[in-house]
């Protein structure tokens, strides 16, 4: 079972945001030494970050943040970033490389004017 997070952002998280996050989170030395791929899946239904042939992050296509009642029903009591219009479900593994995925989604969310909420 994957670790689940939601990114609530002003701008949607896309392939470009994930690529920027990779450049932000990893050092130049790590970037030079590590094969990394940021790829779309199923005609853009999701995006993945793959490092060393392991998926470290999967982000589903962003959608508009639901109304408050629906937001509470689906996610419970979560803090949504002020001005957030977009929500993107994100999944990482519980294995050590999942920590990199968490750092990537946090960086991508911050760059898009929001924050990630980790659900478990």
C-alpha positions as CSV (number, residue, x, y, z in Angstrom):
1,X,0.0,0.0,0.0
2,X,1.5,3.4,-0.9
3,X,1.9,6.5,1.2
4,X,-0.8,9.0,0.3
5,X,-0.6,12.8,0.1
6,X,-2.6,15.5,-1.5
7,X,-1.1,18.7,-2.9
8,X,-3.4,21.7,-2.6
9,X,-2.0,24.5,-4.9
10,X,-2.8,27.7,-6.7
11,X,-1.5,26.3,-10.0
12,X,-1.8,22.7,-11.0
13,X,1.2,20.4,-10.6
14,X,2.3,19.2,-14.0
15,X,5.4,17.6,-15.6
16,X,7.3,20.9,-15.5
17,X,6.6,21.3,-11.8
18,X,7.9,17.9,-11.1
19,X,11.0,18.4,-13.2
20,X,11.6,21.7,-11.3
21,X,11.2,19.9,-8.0
22,X,13.8,17.3,-9.0
23,X,16.3,20.1,-9.7
24,X,15.4,21.7,-6.3
25,X,15.5,18.6,-4.1
26,X,18.6,16.9,-5.6
27,X,22.1,18.3,-5.6
28,X,23.9,18.9,-8.9
29,X,26.1,15.9,-8.0
30,X,23.1,13.7,-7.4
31,X,21.5,14.8,-10.6
32,X,24.7,14.0,-12.6
33,X,25.0,10.5,-11.0
34,X,21.4,9.4,-10.9
35,X,19.2,8.4,-13.9
36,X,16.0,10.2,-13.4
37,X,12.9,10.2,-15.6
38,X,9.7,12.4,-15.2
39,X,7.1,10.8,-17.4
40,X,3.4,11.2,-18.2
41,X,1.1,8.1,-17.9
42,X,-2.1,7.3,-19.7
43,X,-2.3,10.5,-21.8
44,X,-1.7,12.7,-18.8
45,X,-3.9,11.0,-16.3
46,X,-0.9,10.8,-14.0
47,X,2.8,11.7,-13.9
48,X,5.6,9.7,-12.3
49,X,9.1,10.4,-11.2
50,X,11.4,7.4,-11.6
51,X,14.9,7.2,-10.1
52,X,17.3,4.3,-10.6
53,X,14.4,2.4,-12.2
54,X,12.2,2.8,-9.2
55,X,9.0,4.9,-9.1
56,X,9.5,7.4,-6.2
57,X,6.4,9.5,-6.9
58,X,3.1,9.2,-8.8
59,X,0.8,12.3,-9.1
60,X,-2.7,12.0,-10.5
61,X,-4.1,14.6,-12.8
62,X,-5.0,17.7,-10.7
63,X,-8.6,18.7,-10.3
64,X,-10.3,21.7,-8.8
65,X,-10.5,21.7,-5.0
66,X,-14.0,20.6,-4.0
67,X,-16.5,22.6,-1.9
68,X,-15.7,22.6,1.8
69,X,-18.3,20.0,2.7
70,X,-17.0,17.6,0.1
71,X,-13.4,18.4,1.0
72,X,-14.1,17.5,4.7
73,X,-16.0,14.3,3.6
74,X,-13.2,13.0,1.4
75,X,-10.1,14.2,3.3
76,X,-11.3,14.8,6.8
77,X,-9.8,17.8,8.7
78,X,-7.0,19.0,6.5
79,X,-5.5,22.4,6.2
80,X,-5.7,23.7,2.7
81,X,-3.3,26.3,1.6
82,X,-4.8,29.8,1.3
83,X,-5.9,30.5,-2.3
84,X,-5.5,26.9,-3.4
85,X,-7.7,26.0,-6.4
86,X,-6.1,22.7,-7.4
87,X,-5.8,19.3,-5.6
88,X,-3.6,16.5,-6.8
89,X,-3.5,13.1,-5.2
90,X,0.1,11.8,-4.8
91,X,1.5,8.4,-3.9
92,X,4.9,7.3,-2.8
93,X,6.2,4.0,-1.5
94,X,6.9,3.2,2.1
95,X,10.4,2.1,1.1
96,X,13.4,4.4,1.6
97,X,13.1,6.0,-1.8
98,X,9.6,7.1,-0.9
99,X,11.2,9.8,1.3
100,X,12.5,11.4,-1.9
101,X,9.0,11.3,-3.4
102,X,7.6,13.1,-0.3
103,X,10.3,15.8,-0.6
104,X,9.6,16.1,-4.4
105,X,5.8,16.7,-3.8
106,X,6.5,19.2,-1.1
107,X,8.8,21.1,-3.3
108,X,6.4,21.0,-6.3
109,X,3.5,22.1,-4.2
110,X,5.5,25.0,-2.7
111,X,6.6,26.1,-6.2
112,X,3.0,26.1,-7.3
113,X,1.8,28.3,-4.4
114,X,0.6,25.6,-2.0
115,X,1.4,22.8,0.3
116,X,1.2,19.0,0.5
117,X,-0.9,17.3,3.2
118,X,0.2,13.8,4.1
119,X,-2.6,11.4,4.8
120,X,-0.8,8.3,5.6
